[in-house]
Amino acid sequence: MIEKLSKTALLVLLLGACAADSPQRTLPRADGVDQVETAAPSKVGSSEVEEDSSEASTPAADAGENESDDSTLRDEAQEPTSQAENGEPSDQAENDDEAEDKPKQRRVILETVYDDQRVGDDQSQMIEAELGLIKDAELLEYVRNIGVRLLRHAPARPFDYEFQVVDQSVPNAFALPGGKIYVSRGLLALVESEDELAGVLGHEITHAAERHSAARIDYSRRLNPFSIGYLRAGAIAAYSRDQESDADRGGQIMAARAGYDPAGIARFLRKLDATERYEVGWSRLPYFLATHPTSPKRAALASDRAASISWERQSGVADHLPLAYYSKIDGLVLGDNPAGGLFQDGRFIHPDLGFSIRFPKDWTTMNSQEAVAAISPERDAQAILSVEGQGETTDEINKVVDEFIKKEVDGVRVRIRERRQIVLGNLPAIRIEGTASAGIGRLAHQMTFVAHDGLIYRLSVLSLSSSATKYRGRGRAFAHSFRPLNQEGLYSLAVTRLRIARALQSETLQALSIRTHNELELVFTGVMNNLYASTNLQKGTPVKIGLAEPYLPKPKEEPELDEVEAKPEDSEKPAQSP
């Protein structure tokens, strides 16, 4: 969870469910080294792309009282502001709310490369806000250098190509319109060589360069307008089998001309097929196979195609390192990253922000970079945790609440029936209860704003008005479960990191896993290394394993001396005569 909530997060799951299925009024289920001067932002201007021969260009395919997502919302929802003097909406205003809060969708079609750039910029902000980016500058520069090398042999497009690594545990790669290329840390962990990574990046560059998205999107009409943001952008990055084959071919030609083995993508596709059969269970987020249709036949075709492509090996970007590609991925986080918070025995724990909170039992939970949310089994309510502002005192909380109430969040205005000052443990807080008017009707809300360690959190339970009584106690219990972490809690979490082990002579993968205390299941370790458990390994063979290591919360940054503002009386005081 990041320290700022997107303004489209309010009521999003409720709005999506009820607008899509209003009779039932239920919620949707959350289902040679090319050096560069800087590593971030990873932009490659179109001037770096040289048009190559036509062979490289591929044709576009067709404790207190009771116990205890982000979506792309409608464009231009309007709501009247008529209210009674006491702050409550008049009956006429409420009727007008329900009549006028209807979706007004904007039709956007990718007709030109400039449309691609604009839509890609828009969607990339959503992706990066919700999935989060890996901040490892060295790793990012490595990925970008491979991309730059490939782009010299890509079809010329006026795109500012960008290469980013998203903080996602499952193997994923996608290209947004306009040349925004993303790979996940989970994909980097699965890849075994620079050849494979070059094949994946070349594949995604081809999708962007051949404008495959343009053949599939009128995204206000064809996509579910209430899908969670990264699911929506994932749909934009979804392709047909013909387009996948085209991208495989283009990526292989591009990789070969850049000095990489064109069979790398075929080896990677075979591992993806094995991964699909093996469910790790680390994430419910969409991954590569969800948007890139694959099959053993596709991997075989890529392998056959590679045999017919002429190429000459060139030194890889990481070939100067002792373990080449493995040296670059050593230390990657596998599975959930505690830095963004994680669920443990029903409680959400965020060690870096120093708090925990218990979500309602048996609710479906989701942790994105913008908010943490849970949906009730009946799909008629949701709980949301987000950051709304900064502050420590009750006065500062009241200011944040006042500003929040004044806002219209995508055409939805929150209306207050009750507001009171409370205390959660030793933390100052403000609770507001009331309703919200939207195109689907009236919703009930309970929101608690609490200050902790310089940030003001909003703890919300939103429900259909018909279910308000049922969830009243649950909402208060949710808020009262928020508590700071003590020292023991701060250092109680472990993180699994990818490490490289060296095999002993004739050692099997199973024996190596036992000897090295590998945290990964044996079958998945085999998938990651393309090895069988009983295979006898040569001495010194590098093997990817997962080791559990204590997670150390990020230390708080102290302000620099020159960042501290001088007091007005000091700065305005006239100089004294000696």
N, C-alpha and C positions, 0 to 999 in steps of 0.2 A: 504494500500500500504506500503510495507516495503522500507527500505532505500537502497536497492540494486536491480538492475534489472538483472534477469537471461539473459544470453547472447543468449538464444534461443528466446527471445521475439520479436526481430526485424523481421519484414515482415511476422510474423507467420500466421496471418489470411489471408493475401493475398496469401501466398504460398499455404496454405491449400485449399483455394477456387479454385484457378486456376489450381492446379495440379489435383484436383478431378473432375473439370468440365471445362477444358480448352476451349471448343468451346464457352461457354457463357462468360467466363472470369469474373466470379462473386465470391463474398466472401461467406463463409458459415455463416449460422445464429448461433448466440451464444445461441444457445438454452441451639466370642472371638477375639480380634483384633490382626491381624497379623501385627506387627509393622515393619517398614522398616527404614533403617538408612537415606536414602536420598529420595527426591521426584523427582529429575530430574538428569539425564535422567531416564525415567521410564523403565528401563530394568530389566527383570527377567531372570537370566541365566538358562540354561537348568538343572543345578544342583539342582534348586529349585523344579523341577517337579518330582514328584514321580510316578512311574508307579503303577496304581491301578488294581483292578480286571478287568477281561475282560468285566464285565457288564458295566463299565464306558466307555469303548472304543467302538466307533460306526463305523460300516463298511462304507467305502467310497462309495458314490453313483456314478451311471454311470454320445485599445485606440491608435493607431499609424497610420497604413496605411489603408488597407482595413478592413472592419468589419469582425468582425468575422463571444494475449493471449499466455497466454503462451502455446506453443505447443511442443510436442516431434517431432522435425524436423528430416529430413533424416540423416542417418549415412553416413559419409564419402563422402559428396558432394565435388567435385573437381572443381577448377576454375583456368584458366591460369592467369598469372600476366602480360602479354604483354600489354604495354600502350604506347601511344604517349608521346613525351617529355613534352608536356604541362600538363600532368596528366590525359588527357582524353584517354579513351580506343580507340585503333585503330579499324577499321572496322573488321579486321580479328580476333582481340581479342574478340570483341563482338559476332561474329559468333561462335567462339570457346566456349565462355561462354554458349551460348544457347544450343550448341550441347552437351557439357560435363556436365552441371549442371543437371543431372538426378538422381533420387533417386537410391541409392544403399542400399537396405534394408538388415538388419541383421536378420537372423532367430534365434530366441531364444525360446527354448522349455524347460519347467520345467520337467526334467527327474528325478531329485533326490532332497532330502531335502536340499542339499547344493545349488542347483540351486534356490530353494525357497528363501533361506536366501539372496543370492546375488541379485536376482531380487527385493525382498522386500526392501532391503536396498536402491536400486536405486530408486524405486518408492516412498519410504517414504520421501526421500529428496524433490522430486517434490511436494508431498502432503503438506508437512510442509511449503515449501516455498510459495506455492500458497494459501492455505487456512489459514495458520497461526495457532499457537498453543496458548491455554489459558495458561497464566503464573502464575496462582493461584497455588502456591505450595501445599497449604493445600487441595484444591480440587483434585489436581492431585494425591497426596498421598492417598487420600481416595479411588479413583477409582483403583489405583494400589493395595491397600491392599485387595480389593474385588477380583481383578484378581489373586493375589497370593494365596488366599484362594481356589479359584476354580482350579487353576493349580495343586494343590496337588491331584486332582482326574481326571486329563486330561490324554489322551494317551501320552506316553513319546515321545518327539521329541527333536532333538538337536538344538532347536531354542533359541535365546535370546529374549524371549517374551518382548514386550514393550506395554505400555498402555498410550495413549495420548488423550487429549481433544482438538478437533479442534475448531477454532473460526468460527463456522457456525451456522446460526440462525435456520435452518430447522432441524428436527429430522433426524439424520443420524448415522449409525454405519457401519463399514466395517473392514475386515481383509485383509491385504496384505500378499502375500506369505512370509513365514519365521516367522510368529508370530507377525506381526505389527498390533496391535489392536487400532482402533480409534473410539471414540464416540464424537458427537458434543454437544455443549452447548445447542442447541435446543432439542436434545434428553434428556439430563439431566433435562431440564425444563418440558418435557412431562411426564417423569417417575414419579411415585408417591411413590415408596418405594424401599428399598434396594433389596427386593426380585425381583422386576421387572428388576432392573439394573443388578443383578446377572444373571438373565435369558438371558439378551441381551449379556453380556460379555461371558457367557458360550456358547451361540450360535456362537459368532464370534471365540472363541477359537477352537470350533469344526471345523469350516471352515478351520482354519489354520492347525490344527493337522491332519485332514483327507485329507489335500492337495487337497481341492476341486478346487482350481484355476488351479492346474496342469492338471486337466481333461478338462480344457476349453481354455487354452492359448497356442497359438503360437503367441505371441503378435505383432511381426512384420508383420505377415501375416493376422491375423484375425481382428486386430483393425485398425481403421482409423488412419494412421500415422500423420495426421494433426489435430487431435482432441486436444482441450485445455487440458493441463496437467492433471488437476484433473478429467476431463471427461474420459481421457484415463485410469488413474489409477482406476477410478470408474468402467470402463468396466472390468478391471482385477478382481475387487471384485464382479462382477455380477455372479449370480448362477441360476441353474435350480430349478424347483419346487421340484424335488426329493432331491437335495442337501439341499434345505431349510428345508424340512421335516426331513432329517437326522440331520441337525444342531440343529433344535428344540429339537429333541429327545436327542441328545448328551448333549446339553446345560441344558435340564431339569434334566437329570440324574446327571450331574456334580453339578448343583445347589443343588439338593436334598442331595447329599452326603456331600456337604459343609454346610448343615444346613439351606438352604433357601427353601421357598415354591416353588415347581416346577410349580405351576400354575401362577407364576409371569409373564412368557413370554406370556401366553395366555391373561392375562389382558392387557399387553402392546400391543399385536397385535390388540386387539379390539379397543384400542385408536388410533392406526395407521390407521385402516380402517376409523374411524371417522375423523381423520385429513385429509385423502385423499379426503373425501367428502367436507371438508371445506378448502378453499384456503385462506391462510393468506396473501399471496402476498408479503412476506418479501424478498424472494430470488428466483432467477432463477437457483440457483445451484442444482445439482442432490441431492436427499435425499434418505432415507432408502428404500422406496417403488420402487425407480427406479432400484435398484440392488437386492432387496430381494422380489421376487414375493409373494404376500400375498392375502388372501381372507378370508371372514367369516368362510369358511369351515376349513381353516388352523388353525384359532384361536380355533374353536370348537374341532378339533383333538388334539391340544395341551392341551386343558382343559380336555378332556377325558383321555388323557395319564397321566396327572398329578394325576388324581384320582387313578390310578393304581400303582403309585410310592410310595414306603414306604420312609418316611423321618422323621427326628427328629429335631425340631427347636433348633438352636443355636443362641446365642446373635449376633446381627448384629454389624458391625464395628462402626456404628453411634448410636447404641441403648442407649448409655450413655448420649446423648444430649437431651435437652428438647423436641425438635421436630424431633428427629432422622434424617431421610434422609432429611427432609425439612430444617433442620438447616444447612446442607451442601450446599444446592442450593440457599439459601436466598442471594439475591444480584446479581444473574446471569443477564447478559445483555440479553434482549429480542429484537429481530429484529436487525436492523442495529447497528453496534458498531461504534460510532464516532471516536474511537481510530484509526481505519483504514481508516477514511475518509468516507464521504457519499455524495450522490446526493441530492440537495435541489433546487427545481424550476429550473432545468436545469444546475445548477452550482455545480461543485464538490468542497467540502469544507473539508479541512484537518486541524482540530484545533490543533493537536499536532505538526504538521510541520508548521502551521501558514500561509497557503496560500489558495487561491481559484482560480478556472479556469472554464470557460464556454465551454462546449463541443457543437458541432454543433447541432442545433435544429432538433428533430425528428430522430436523430441517436440512434441506440441501444447501450446502455452503459453497461459496466461490470467493476466491481472493484474487483481485486484479490490482494493478498499480494505482487505480483511482479510488477504489473502495472495497470493503469487505462486505459481503451480503449473504443472506440466507433466505430461502423460500420455504414457506410452510408446506406440509404434505398435501393439504387441500388446495394449494396454489391460490389462496385468497389473501395472503399477507406476506410481507417480507420485512426483514430486519437489515439495517444498513449501518455500518460504521464508516465514518469519513472525517477528514479534517476540514474545518470550516474557517479557521482563522488563527490568529496568534493572540496570546494574552495570558495573564495569570490571575487577575482579580475579578471580583464579581462585576465591577463596573465595566471592565473590558469584555466580559462575557455578555453583559446586557447590550453593549454596543454591537457586538457581532450578531446577536439575536435580532436587534432592530434592523440591521442592514439586511439580514436574511429575509425577514418578513416583508420588507419593501420590494424585494426582487420578484420578478416573474421568471420562473424557470421554464423556458420553452412554452410560454403561454399558460402556465399553471400557477395560480396564486394561492398561497397557504393562508388560511383564515384561522384566527386564534379565538378559542372560547375560554381558555384558562392559561394563566401564566404565573409561575411562582418560583421563588428562590428556594433551593434545597441544598443539601450537602450529601455527596456520595463518599462515605468514609470520612476523610478529612479534606476532600476536594470540593471547592465551590462549584455550584452548578445552577442552571436555570432550566425548568421544564415548561414546555408549552404543549397544549393539546388543542385539537380543533379539527377542521375539515379542509379539504382541498377540492376545488372545482376543476373538472377536466372534461374532455369530450366524451368520456365514458360514463360520466355521472359524478357523484360525490364520493370522496375517499375520506377515511378517518386517519388521523396521524397522532402519534405521541413522539415528541422529540425532546431529548435532553442534551443540553450543551454543557460540557464539563471541561474545566481547564486542568491541564497536567503538563508540567515541565515545559511551559512556554507555548504550548499549542492548545487550541480549543477544538474539541472533538464534538461531532454531532452524532448522537446515538438515536436512530429513528426506527420506529415500527409503524409501517403503513399497511392499511387493510381496506378492503371494501367496506363501505359504510354498514352493510348488513352484517358484517362480522366484527364490528368494532368492540362490542361487549366481550366477545370471546377472547380477544387479544389484549384487553386493557391490562390485566395483571401480568401477562407475559411481557408486555412492553416495559413495565416498571421493573420487573425482575431483570430484564436484559440490561437496562441502564445501571442498576445497582450491582451488577456483576463486574463492572469496570473497576479495575484496581491497579495501582502501580506495582511493578515487579520489585521484589526485594533482591538482595545480592545473590542469594541462592538461585532465585528464579532467573536472574539475568545471565548466569553462567551455567544453566542446567541443560542447554540445548547442544546438540551435536550437528555437524554438517558432514555429508558424505562428499568427498572430493575424489576426482579421478587422479590416480597415481600410476606410474609406470614401474612394474616389477620386472626383474630379470629371471628367466627360468634357469634351473639347474639342469645338468645333462640328463636327458631321458625323463625329466619330470613331466607329469601329466598336468593338465589344467586344473583338475580336481585337487591334486596334491599341492600345486602352487597356491590355490585359493586358501587351503587350510594353513599352509605355512605363513602366508602373508596376512592372514586375518581379513581376507576379502569380504566386504560387506554385501556385495552384489550376489544375487542368486547365480548358481553355477550355469544354468541354461542361458541367462542373459549375458553373463561374462563370455560365454562361447559365442553368442550372437555379436557382441561388440568386437570380438577379436577374430571372428570367422574361423573358430576352432571347435573341435569336438572335445568333450570332457576327458576322453581317454587317449587323446593324441599325445604321443611322446615328443616333447619339445627339445630342440637343440639348446645347448648351453648358451646363455646370454640372450635368448629370444625375448624381445620386449613384449610385455603383456599388459593391457589396460585392466586395472582393477579399481575398486572403490574402497577407500579407507575412511572410517568414522573419525572425525577430529573435533575437539571442542570448538564451539562457535564463540568467537570473541566479539561482543557488540562493538560497533563503531564508536570510537571516543567522540565526545562532544567537542565541536570546534569552538575554540575561544576566539572572541573578536580581536582583530589586530588593533594595536594602539592607535594607529592613524585612522581607524574606522570609528573610534569613539567620538561622538559629537561633543564639542565644548558646550558648557552651560551658557545660556544667553547672557547672564549677568557677567560672566567672565569675558566673553567675546566682545561685549559692548562697553566694558569698563575702560574709561580713558586712562592713558598712561600717567603714572604719578611722577611728579617732579622730584628730582633727587634732593 
